[in-house]
Structures are given as C-alpha cells and as structure tokens.
Amino acid sequence: MSFSQLDKVNVYMSFGVSIGDFSKLSYTIDTMSPSVVEYFLSSLIINYDEGSSNIDFSEYIQVGDYMIYQSCSGDLYLKSNKKSHADDLYETGSLF
C-alpha cells in the first residue's frame, strides 16, 4: 500500500487550522466540497509512494475518493480509494 506524504504545515495553514489539530482539520474539511479539498491537496504533496509503517489508521479523514491519514509523528499522508482500471480487468460479475 503506498501513500503520498503531504506538506503538513501547509495543509493546516491552507484550511485555517492550528498545526497538529487533526480533529479541527477533519471538521473543517467535512464542511467543504470534496472537489475543493482535492484541489488544495493536489498541490500539497511532497513525496509520492511512501510506506505505511508509522501511519495510525484509526485517525483519518475521508475526502471524496481519498483518505488523509495521520502518522504517529503527526505527518499527513494521502491515499486514493479509487480502483484502478487494472483492478477491473480481473473482477467478474456475480453469477447470482
């Protein structure tokens, strides 16, 4: 599973939230249109294809087709929930 690391300081600043206040960030993002949030986040990715060993999967924000996770050290990561076209090639419909 790969994630994209977000510029933590600029994420909080872009949404007008105190740095490190993940619950307030979640509330703020929940009140916005997913397309607007995705637009902001697309410009805040600093590293692609990061590992997931230190990510706390219990703290996340769902934004449209994406999830924002917070690591144990407070870093923020973005993961797409979209299925790739390759996934569709190997799935079959139900027979029932």
C-alpha positions as CSV (number, residue, x, y, z in Angstrom):
1,M,0.0,0.0,0.0
2,S,1.6,3.3,-1.0
3,F,0.8,6.8,0.2
4,S,1.7,10.3,-0.7
5,Q,3.1,12.5,2.0
6,L,1.5,15.9,2.4
7,D,3.2,19.1,3.4
8,K,1.8,19.1,7.0
9,V,2.3,22.7,7.8
10,N,0.8,24.0,4.6
11,V,-2.2,21.6,4.9
12,Y,-3.1,23.0,8.3
13,M,-2.5,26.6,7.1
14,S,-4.5,26.2,3.9
15,F,-7.5,25.1,5.9
16,G,-7.0,27.8,8.6
17,V,-6.4,25.2,11.4
18,S,-3.8,25.2,14.1
19,I,-0.9,22.9,13.2
20,G,-1.4,19.5,14.7
21,D,-5.1,19.9,15.4
22,F,-6.2,16.9,13.4
23,S,-9.8,16.8,14.7
24,K,-10.3,20.5,13.8
25,L,-8.8,19.8,10.4
26,S,-11.3,16.9,10.0
27,Y,-14.2,19.2,10.9
28,T,-13.1,21.9,8.6
29,I,-12.7,19.5,5.6
30,D,-16.1,17.9,6.3
31,T,-17.8,21.3,5.8
32,M,-16.2,21.8,2.4
33,S,-16.9,20.4,-1.0
34,P,-14.7,17.3,-1.8
35,S,-13.6,18.8,-5.1
36,V,-12.3,22.0,-3.4
37,V,-10.4,19.9,-0.8
38,E,-8.9,17.7,-3.5
39,Y,-7.8,20.8,-5.4
40,F,-5.9,22.1,-2.4
41,L,-4.4,18.7,-1.5
42,S,-3.1,18.1,-5.0
43,S,-0.7,21.0,-4.7
44,L,0.5,19.9,-1.2
45,I,2.0,16.5,-2.0
46,I,5.7,16.5,-1.2
47,N,6.6,12.7,-1.5
48,Y,5.0,10.0,-3.6
49,D,4.9,6.2,-2.9
50,E,5.7,6.4,0.8
51,G,5.4,3.3,3.0
52,S,2.8,2.9,5.7
53,S,4.7,1.5,8.7
54,N,4.1,4.5,11.0
55,I,0.6,5.6,10.0
56,D,-2.1,5.5,12.6
57,F,-5.0,4.0,10.6
58,S,-7.5,4.9,13.4
59,E,-7.1,8.7,12.6
60,Y,-8.3,9.5,9.1
61,I,-10.3,12.0,7.1
62,Q,-12.3,10.8,4.1
63,V,-12.5,13.3,1.2
64,G,-14.3,12.1,-1.9
65,D,-12.2,9.3,-3.3
66,Y,-9.3,10.0,-0.9
67,M,-8.3,9.3,2.7
68,I,-6.0,11.5,4.7
69,Y,-4.1,9.6,7.5
70,Q,-2.0,10.9,10.3
71,S,1.2,9.1,11.3
72,C,2.3,8.5,14.9
73,S,4.7,11.5,14.4
74,G,1.9,13.8,13.2
75,D,2.8,13.7,9.5
76,L,-0.1,13.6,7.0
77,Y,-0.5,11.1,4.2
78,L,-2.9,10.9,1.3
79,K,-4.2,7.6,-0.2
80,S,-6.6,7.2,-3.1
81,N,-9.6,4.9,-2.7
82,K,-10.2,4.8,-6.5
83,K,-10.0,1.5,-8.1
84,S,-7.6,1.4,-11.0
85,H,-8.6,0.2,-14.4
86,A,-6.3,-2.8,-14.0
87,D,-8.4,-3.9,-10.9
88,D,-11.5,-4.1,-13.2
89,L,-9.8,-6.4,-15.6
90,Y,-9.6,-9.2,-13.0
91,E,-13.0,-8.9,-11.5
92,T,-16.0,-10.8,-12.7
93,G,-19.7,-10.1,-12.1
94,S,-21.7,-12.2,-9.7
95,L,-23.3,-15.3,-11.1
96,F,-26.3,-15.0,-8.7
